[in-house]
Amino acid sequence: MITIEPPSTICIPAPPTNLKRTLTCVSIVLLFAALPVTVTPQTPASSWQLTWSDEFNAPNGSPPDPAKWNIVTGGKGFGNNELETYTARPANIQQRDGNLVITAQKENLTGPDGVSRNYTSARIETQNHFAQKYGRFEARIQLPAGKGIWPAFWLLGEDRETAQWPNCGEIDILETIGAPSTIYNTIHGPGYSGGKGPTTEYLLPAGRQVDDAFHLYAVEWSPSDLKFFFDSHLIVERTPADLPANTKWVYDHPFYLLLNLAVGGHWPGSPDGTTVFPQHMLVDYVRVYSRISASPEKQGR
C-alpha cells in the first residue's frame, strides 16, 4: 500500500483518473494534488497479517454468523433521530450469493421495544465477540444511494458500556448520506463529537459511484495515526494535531466493528419522493489485519 500524506483539508476532490504517471519520492508532495498514484492493491501489503474476517459465504438466507456478530434491534433513533427500526428478519439482513445483504424497506412495523416506525433495516456489531487495538480494518461494499439513506462502516471503543460515548471513541471509516459520489470519514471523542468531530468529505474519482460497484473502504490505525482509504486512494491522515485544544486522543484501546444502514436522521434528513425502496447494502467481506512486526492486540470471545 502506498501511503501519501495529502494536504490538510475538509473537502478533498479525487485525483483525475485519465492520467497515469509514476511518482518518485521527491515529487510526491508537489504533484499529489494534480496527479493520481497508480497502484493495484486490493489487499494489504506483506507487512500485514490477517487476524479476523468474515467472507459471508454461508448458504443463501443465512443470518450473519452469531459467533462473530450481534444483530442490534430497535427503533429508538440511536441518538441520531433515525427513522427506521432495526430487525433480525431475513427481509432486512441475510447472507446471499457470497455477500451480506442489509435491506432498508419502507413499511410500517412496531418492534419488540414498542416503537412504531415507517422503515425497517438492520445493524450488526462484533461487541463481545471481537475487538482489536491498531491494525488495518477494511470492508468491500456496494452501497445504496438516495435522499435520507445513511449506510456506515465504523468502529467503537470496546469500553463503551463503562466509559460511555464519546469517551470510548468512535472511528467512522465510511459514511454516505445519499449522494452516490461523496463519502465521509470522521473521528469522535470527548470534546470533539457529533458535529465537532474532525470530518473529511471525499469526492470520488470521475465516473465512480458508491452504488454501481463494490469499493474497498479501510482505515490503517497506529498509536498516533489514522489513515483512511477509498480503494487505493489515501483520503486523509488524522493525528492528535487534528484535535481541538485540550482534548484527548482516545484511540489507544481495542475497538469493535459495526455495519448498519440507517434511514433518515439529523444529518441526511428524511427520504423524499425521489428515494427508491428497497435499498440494499452489499458487503462482500470484512477483514482485520495486524502488522507482522507487532504482536496483535486483539480480543476474541
PABASE-449330 format. One record per residue: residue number from 1; x, y, z of N, C-alpha, C in turn. Coordinates in steps of 0.02 Angstrom, whole numbers. Layout:
# residues N
 resi    nc1    nc2    nc3   cac1   cac2   cac3    cc1    cc2    cc3
  NUM      X      Y      Z      X      Y      Z      X      Y      Z
...
//
This chain:
# residues 301
 resi    nc1    nc2    nc3   cac1   cac2   cac3    cc1    cc2    cc3
    1     42    -60      0      0      0      0     44     61      0
    2     34    105    -49     70    169    -50     31    218     -7
    3     65    248     41     32    296     83     62    364     72
    4     20    413     57     43    481     40      3    529     83
    5     37    574    114      3    622    157    -26    678    114
    6    -92    685    112   -123    738     73   -122    804    111
    7   -138    860     77   -144    923    114   -199    917    165
    8   -193    954    220   -246    955    271   -303    996    244
    9   -361    964    235   -418    998    205   -482    964    226
   10   -537    999    222   -601    970    241   -632    933    182
   11   -629    962    122   -659    930     63   -604    913     15
   12   -597    849     -2   -542    826    -44   -569    798   -109
   13   -558    832   -166   -579    802   -230   -534    745   -247
   14   -561    695   -281   -520    639   -303   -473    661   -358
   15   -414    630   -362   -369    646   -417   -399    623   -483
   16   -382    658   -539   -408    638   -604   -385    568   -622
   17   -429    530   -657   -413    461   -673   -389    452   -744
   18   -385    506   -784   -365    498   -853   -290    505   -862
   19   -253    515   -807   -180    518   -811   -150    464   -769
   20    -97    432   -793    -61    383   -753     12    400   -758
   21     44    410   -701    113    430   -700    146    402   -638
   22    206    380   -643    243    354   -586    274    413   -550
   23    262    416   -485    288    471   -445    348    449   -406
   24    400    488   -405    458    474   -364    446    502   -294
   25    485    477   -247    476    501   -178    485    576   -174
   26    531    604   -214    545    675   -210    486    716   -235
   27    450    689   -286    398    729   -317    329    718   -289
   28    320    670   -243    254    653   -218    218    713   -188
   29    252    749   -144    219    804   -109    198    858   -158
   30    240    873   -209    224    926   -255    169    908   -304
   31    165    844   -323    120    825   -377     56    793   -354
   32     48    776   -291     -9    736   -270    -75    770   -287
   33    -80    836   -278   -143    869   -289   -165    866   -361
   34   -118    858   -408   -135    860   -479   -133    792   -512
   35    -96    744   -486    -85    681   -520   -107    623   -477
   36   -132    569   -509   -150    509   -472    -90    466   -458
   37   -100    419   -414    -48    370   -400    -72    303   -428
   38    -31    272   -468    -50    208   -498    -32    152   -450
   39    -82    121   -422    -71     66   -376   -121     11   -390
   40   -107    -47   -367   -152   -103   -379   -184   -132   -317
   41   -166   -113   -257   -182   -155   -201   -256   -161   -187
   42   -281   -221   -184   -347   -235   -157   -339   -273    -92
   43   -278   -292    -75   -264   -322     -9   -202   -288     18
   44   -193   -287     84   -136   -253    112    -70   -285     90
   45    -17   -245     94     49   -270     77     71   -323    127
   46    129   -353    115    151   -410    154    168   -392    226
   47    166   -328    244    180   -308    313    120   -320    358
   48     64   -345    330      3   -358    369    -12   -433    372
   49    -41   -454    428    -66   -522    433   -139   -521    455
   50   -178   -565    426   -250   -568    440   -261   -594    512
   51   -302   -557    550   -318   -579    618   -391   -598    627
   52   -435   -573    583   -506   -587    589   -539   -571    522
   53   -590   -609    503   -626   -593    442   -694   -626    441
   54   -738   -600    399   -800   -633    381   -809   -624    306
   55   -813   -680    270   -819   -679    197   -892   -685    174
   56   -938   -699    221  -1010   -702    207  -1026   -753    152
   57   -998   -813    159  -1008   -866    110  -1055   -921    133
   58  -1096   -907    184  -1144   -956    208  -1200   -966    157
   59  -1240  -1019    163  -1295  -1029    116  -1343   -969    114
   60  -1372   -960     55  -1420   -905     46  -1474   -907     99
   61  -1490   -850    127  -1541   -844    178  -1515   -850    249
   62  -1450   -866    257  -1422   -872    324  -1415   -803    357
   63  -1423   -800    422  -1410   -738    457  -1334   -727    463
   64  -1312   -669    485  -1241   -660    500  -1218   -712    551
   65  -1156   -733    548  -1129   -783    593  -1136   -760    665
   66  -1176   -794    707  -1186   -771    776  -1124   -778    819
   67  -1073   -816    796  -1010   -819    833   -968   -758    821
   68   -986   -718    770   -947   -658    753   -986   -593    763
   69  -1052   -596    755  -1091   -534    753  -1151   -538    800
   70  -1169   -481    829  -1233   -471    862  -1278   -432    813
   71  -1341   -450    809  -1390   -410    772  -1424   -363    821
   72  -1416   -299    809  -1446   -248    853  -1516   -234    828
   73  -1564   -232    873  -1633   -218    854  -1660   -158    893
   74  -1713   -129    866  -1745    -73    899  -1755    -13    854
   75  -1797     33    878  -1814     90    836  -1814    156    874
   76  -1769    163    922  -1771    223    964  -1725    279    939
   77  -1704    276    876  -1669    332    846  -1594    332    855
   78  -1568    295    904  -1496    286    915  -1459    353    921
   79  -1491    402    951  -1459    467    963  -1454    510    902
   80  -1477    485    844  -1471    523    781  -1537    542    750
   81  -1593    528    785  -1660    538    758  -1671    495    696
   82  -1642    435    695  -1653    390    638  -1726    369    635
   83  -1751    353    576  -1821    340    565  -1839    266    559
   84  -1788    223    558  -1801    151    549  -1806    115    615
   85  -1833     55    612  -1824      7    666  -1780    -49    639
   86  -1728    -67    676  -1683   -120    656  -1713   -187    677
   87  -1709   -236    632  -1737   -302    646  -1684   -355    631
   88  -1701   -417    650  -1659   -475    634  -1692   -517    579
   89  -1743   -492    546  -1780   -530    496  -1738   -540    433
   90  -1746   -596    399  -1712   -605    334  -1730   -551    284
   91  -1789   -522    291  -1808   -468    246  -1763   -408    252
   92  -1729   -402    310  -1683   -346    321  -1610   -365    323
   93  -1594   -428    339  -1524   -447    341  -1517   -522    328
   94  -1474   -539    281  -1460   -609    267  -1397   -614    224
   95  -1368   -673    221  -1313   -686    175  -1343   -714    110
   96  -1316   -689     54  -1342   -711    -11  -1288   -703    -64
   97  -1275   -756   -101  -1229   -755   -158  -1161   -727   -139
   98  -1136   -746    -80  -1070   -725    -59  -1065   -656    -30
   99  -1122   -625    -16  -1124   -558     14  -1169   -558     76
  100  -1155   -512    121  -1204   -494    172  -1249   -441    141
  101  -1314   -451    144  -1361   -403    114  -1402   -371    170
  102  -1393   -306    179  -1434   -268    226  -1483   -228    184
  103  -1547   -237    199  -1600   -207    158  -1643   -159    200
  104  -1650    -98    175  -1695    -50    206  -1761    -51    167
  105  -1816    -61    204  -1882    -66    175  -1925     -8    199
  106  -1971     13    155  -2021     61    176  -2084     21    195
  107  -2097     16    260  -2153    -24    285  -2167     -3    357
  108  -2226    -14    379  -2244      3    448  -2232    -58    492
  109  -2195    -47    546  -2180   -103    591  -2171    -76    662
  110  -2201   -111    710  -2189    -97    780  -2144   -152    806
  111  -2085   -132    830  -2035   -181    853  -2049   -204    923
  112  -2008   -251    948  -2017   -277   1017  -2007   -224   1070
  113  -1976   -168   1052  -1968   -113   1101  -2029    -68   1104
  114  -2081    -85   1064  -2142    -47   1065  -2142     15   1021
  115  -2088     28    985  -2082     87    943  -2108     71    873
  116  -2154    112    848  -2180    103    780  -2142    148    732
  117  -2119    118    677  -2082    155    627  -2110    140    557
  118  -2093    184    510  -2115    176    441  -2062    146    396
  119  -2004    130    425  -1950     99    387  -1918     45    431
  120  -1891     -6    398  -1853    -59    433  -1785    -67    400
  121  -1737    -91    439  -1670   -102    412  -1632   -147    462
  122  -1565   -147    458  -1526   -191    503  -1460   -158    522
  123  -1436   -181    580  -1372   -158    608  -1339   -216    644
  124  -1274   -226    632  -1238   -280    666  -1173   -252    695
  125  -1146   -289    746  -1085   -267    778  -1049   -328    807
  126   -983   -321    818   -943   -376    845   -930   -368    920
  127   -966   -325    954   -956   -314   1026   -960   -381   1063
  128   -912   -393   1108   -906   -454   1148   -888   -516   1107
  129   -876   -508   1042   -850   -562   1000   -779   -548    976
  130   -768   -486    954   -702   -469    928   -690   -394    934
  131   -631   -376    956   -608   -306    957   -533   -307    949
  132   -505   -255    920   -432   -253    910   -407   -181    917
  133   -348   -177    945   -313   -113    950   -260   -109    896
  134   -265    -59    853   -219    -47    798   -226   -100    742
  135   -203    -82    683   -207   -127    627   -243    -95    568
  136   -261   -138    521   -299   -116    462   -368   -150    464
  137   -420   -108    459   -489   -131    459   -518   -113    391
  138   -545   -161    354   -569   -147    287   -632   -187    271
  139   -672   -159    225   -731   -194    201   -741   -175    128
  140   -761   -225     89   -777   -215     18   -853   -213     12
  141   -879   -155     -9   -951   -142     -3   -977   -109    -67
  142  -1037   -128    -87  -1076    -88   -136  -1132    -55    -97
  143  -1135     10   -100  -1179     49    -57  -1243     70    -93
  144  -1295     83    -56  -1354    114    -85  -1345    190    -89
  145  -1391    223   -123  -1390    295   -127  -1461    321   -131
  146  -1471    383   -111  -1538    413   -113  -1548    458    -54
  147  -1591    506    -61  -1605    554     -7  -1627    517     56
  148  -1593    532    112  -1610    503    176  -1581    434    189
  149  -1537    409    146  -1507    343    154  -1437    352    184
  150  -1423    315    239  -1363    329    279  -1328    264    299
  151  -1290    233    253  -1252    173    271  -1186    192    305
  152  -1160    145    345  -1098    159    382  -1060     95    397
  153   -993    101    397   -946     50    420   -901     85    469
  154   -901     64    533   -870    104    585   -847     61    644
  155   -811     94    690   -783     61    749   -802    101    811
  156   -812     63    866   -825     94    932   -778     63    983
  157   -755    104   1031   -714     79   1085   -751     26   1125
  158   -716    -30   1140   -749    -85   1174   -769    -67   1246
  159   -745    -10   1272   -765     12   1339   -826     58   1337
  160   -865     54   1283   -923     99   1277   -972     92   1335
  161   -981     32   1360  -1030     22   1414  -1008     55   1479
  162   -943     60   1490   -917     89   1553   -896    162   1544
  163   -858    177   1491   -835    245   1481   -888    289   1451
  164   -936    258   1415   -990    293   1380   -963    331   1319
  165  -1008    343   1272   -992    381   1212   -997    456   1229
  166   -952    499   1205   -898    486   1157   -831    470   1190
  167   -830    461   1256   -765    449   1289   -732    385   1264
  168   -772    336   1243   -745    273   1218   -711    281   1151
  169   -728    333   1113   -701    344   1047   -742    311    993
  170   -743    342    934   -778    315    876   -737    332    814
  171   -729    283    769   -693    292    706   -742    275    650
  172   -765    325    613   -810    313    557   -769    304    494
  173   -759    241    474   -718    227    415   -755    249    352
  174   -820    242    353   -861    257    294   -930    278    315
  175   -954    333    288  -1024    352    291  -1042    386    226
  176  -1104    376    202  -1131    417    149  -1200    440    171
  177  -1222    495    142  -1287    523    161  -1330    537     99
  178  -1325    492     51  -1370    497     -6  -1337    508    -73
  179  -1286    551    -76  -1253    566   -140  -1209    507   -160
  180  -1213    483   -222  -1175    424   -242  -1101    437   -255
  181  -1080    500   -256  -1010    515   -273   -972    546   -215
  182   -999    545   -155   -967    577    -97   -970    530    -37
  183   -912    523     -4   -909    484     57   -878    526    112
  184   -887    504    174   -862    541    232   -828    493    280
  185   -776    519    315   -750    484    373   -737    534    428
  186   -748    511    490   -748    556    548   -720    520    608
  187   -689    557    653   -671    529    718   -708    569    773
  188   -730    533    824   -766    564    880   -733    545    945
  189   -730    592    991   -703    580   1057   -726    635   1104
  190   -704    634   1166   -726    685   1215   -704    754   1194
  191   -753    799   1184   -738    867   1163   -737    876   1089
  192   -745    823   1050   -747    829    976   -793    775    948
  193   -855    776    970   -903    727    947   -960    761    909
  194  -1002    720    877  -1057    748    839  -1032    793    784
  195  -1061    852    779  -1040    900    728   -971    928    738
  196   -940    916    796   -872    941    809   -818    891    792
  197   -837    830    772   -787    779    756   -751    796    691
  198   -684    791    689   -648    804    626   -673    759    570
  199   -700    789    518   -733    753    463   -700    770    397
  200   -693    720    354   -669    731    286   -724    711    237
  201   -739    757    192   -785    742    137   -742    727     75
  202   -752    669     45   -710    647    -11   -753    638    -73
  203   -735    672   -126   -769    666   -190   -735    611   -231
  204   -774    562   -250   -746    504   -285   -716    524   -353
  205   -668    483   -378   -641    496   -445   -697    499   -496
  206   -686    538   -548   -736    548   -601   -759    481   -629
  207   -824    474   -635   -852    413   -663   -865    358   -613
  208   -845    366   -550   -856    315   -500   -913    336   -453
  209   -952    286   -432  -1005    296   -385  -1006    239   -334
  210  -1032    253   -275  -1034    202   -224  -1087    149   -236
  211  -1137    165   -278  -1194    121   -286  -1194     78   -349
  212  -1143     85   -392  -1142     45   -453  -1085     -6   -456
  213  -1046    -10   -402   -990    -58   -400   -968    -67   -327
  214   -932   -121   -315   -901   -131   -250   -837    -88   -245
  215   -826    -60   -186   -764    -23   -173   -738    -45   -105
  216   -672    -33    -95   -639    -53    -33   -631      9     11
  217   -657      4     72   -654     58    121   -613     34    180
  218   -563     74    201   -516     49    252   -489    105    295
  219   -467     85    354   -427    129    397   -366     90    419
  220   -308    123    419   -246     95    447   -231    136    510
  221   -228    101    566   -227    133    633   -164    113    669
  222   -126    163    690    -67    153    732    -73    198    793
  223    -26    196    840    -37    232    903    -56    305    898
  224    -28    343    852    -44    414    847    -63    433    776
  225    -97    388    742   -108    399    670   -167    357    646
  226   -211    388    606   -266    353    573   -266    374    500
  227   -257    326    454   -258    340    382   -320    307    352
  228   -359    347    316   -422    324    287   -413    316    211
  229   -441    261    184   -431    245    113   -498    232     78
  230   -501    252     15   -552    230    -32   -516    194    -88
  231   -529    129    -95   -490     88   -142   -415    100   -128
  232   -377    121   -178   -306    132   -168   -289    205   -150
  233   -340    247   -143   -328    318   -131   -326    333    -56
  234   -273    364    -33   -271    389     35   -314    452     38
  235   -365    451     79   -410    508     84   -382    561    131
  236   -365    540    192   -341    588    241   -305    549    296
  237   -260    583    330   -225    556    388   -242    599    448
  238   -262    567    503   -279    603    564   -228    586    618
  239   -207    638    655   -160    631    711   -186    673    769
  240   -155    668    828   -177    711    883   -176    786    867
  241   -136    806    818   -133    876    799   -198    901    769
  242   -241    855    746   -305    875    716   -359    887    768
  243   -346    871    831   -398    878    882   -401    949    908
  244   -460    970    933   -464   1035    966   -418   1038   1026
  245   -399   1098   1044   -354   1108   1101   -384   1079   1164
  246   -341   1051   1205   -359   1024   1271   -407    965   1267
  247   -404    927   1212   -444    866   1208   -397    806   1202
  248   -424    747   1211   -384    686   1217   -392    641   1157
  249   -336    614   1133   -334    562   1081   -352    496   1116
  250   -410    468   1102   -434    410   1139   -427    344   1100
  251   -387    345   1047   -381    285   1004   -321    244   1026
  252   -326    217   1088   -270    183   1119   -292    119   1153
  253   -349     91   1132   -376     30   1162   -417     -6   1108
  254   -436    -69   1120   -472   -106   1068   -539    -75   1049
  255   -555    -79    985   -619    -57    958   -653   -117    924
  256   -719   -118    924   -756   -169    888   -789   -139    826
  257   -814   -182    781   -838   -162    715   -914   -158    713
  258   -939   -113    670  -1011   -107    659  -1025    -95    585
  259  -1082   -122    562  -1109   -108    496  -1183    -93    504
  260  -1208    -41    472  -1280    -27    476  -1302     14    416
  261  -1368     11    405  -1399     51    353  -1457     88    384
  262  -1444    151    401  -1496    193    433  -1539    227    380
  263  -1598    246    401  -1643    285    359  -1660    349    397
  264  -1646    406    365  -1660    470    397  -1612    485    453
  265  -1625    540    487  -1582    561    541  -1565    634    534
  266  -1534    662    588  -1517    733    588  -1473    751    528
  267  -1425    708    512  -1376    726    460  -1403    717    389
  268  -1428    659    369  -1450    652    300  -1519    681    286
  269  -1558    693    338  -1627    713    328  -1671    654    310
  270  -1733    666    298  -1781    613    285  -1783    594    211
  271  -1802    533    195  -1814    516    125  -1869    562     96
  272  -1867    569     29  -1919    609     -3  -1947    569    -62
  273  -1984    603   -105  -2016    570   -161  -1968    540   -211
  274  -1905    560   -209  -1855    533   -256  -1822    470   -229
  275  -1832    455   -165  -1797    398   -134  -1833    333   -152
  276  -1795    286   -180  -1823    222   -201  -1813    170   -146
  277  -1863    129   -133  -1857     73    -87  -1878      9   -122
  278  -1850    -49   -102  -1800    -58    -50  -1731    -34    -72
  279  -1688    -22    -21  -1618     -3    -31  -1575    -60     -4
  280  -1520    -75    -39  -1478   -132    -20  -1405   -110    -10
  281  -1377   -133     45  -1305   -125     60  -1274   -195     55
  282  -1230   -206      7  -1200   -271     -5  -1128   -271     20
  283  -1112   -316     65  -1045   -320     95  -1013   -386     72
  284   -961   -380     32   -926   -439      6   -886   -473     62
  285   -849   -432    100   -811   -459    157   -792   -403    203
  286   -774   -422    265   -744   -378    314   -681   -413    338
  287   -624   -378    339   -561   -409    359   -523   -362    405
  288   -489   -392    454   -448   -353    500   -378   -383    501
  289   -328   -340    500   -258   -361    498   -221   -327    555
  290   -164   -358    573   -116   -325    617    -49   -325    581
  291     -5   -280    603     61   -277    573    102   -337    595
  292    138   -367    549    178   -426    564    231   -411    615
  293    258   -350    614    312   -331    658    290   -323    730
  294    224   -318    741    198   -308    808    151   -364    827
  295    148   -381    891    102   -432    914     31   -406    909
  296    -15   -444    881    -84   -420    877   -114   -411    946
  297   -145   -353    956   -177   -339   1020   -251   -343   1009
  298   -278   -403   1015   -349   -413    999   -382   -452   1055
  299   -447   -452   1052   -485   -491   1099   -537   -529   1059
  300   -537   -594   1062   -588   -634   1030   -624   -675   1082
  301   -688   -675   1079   -727   -712   1130   -774   -759   1094
//
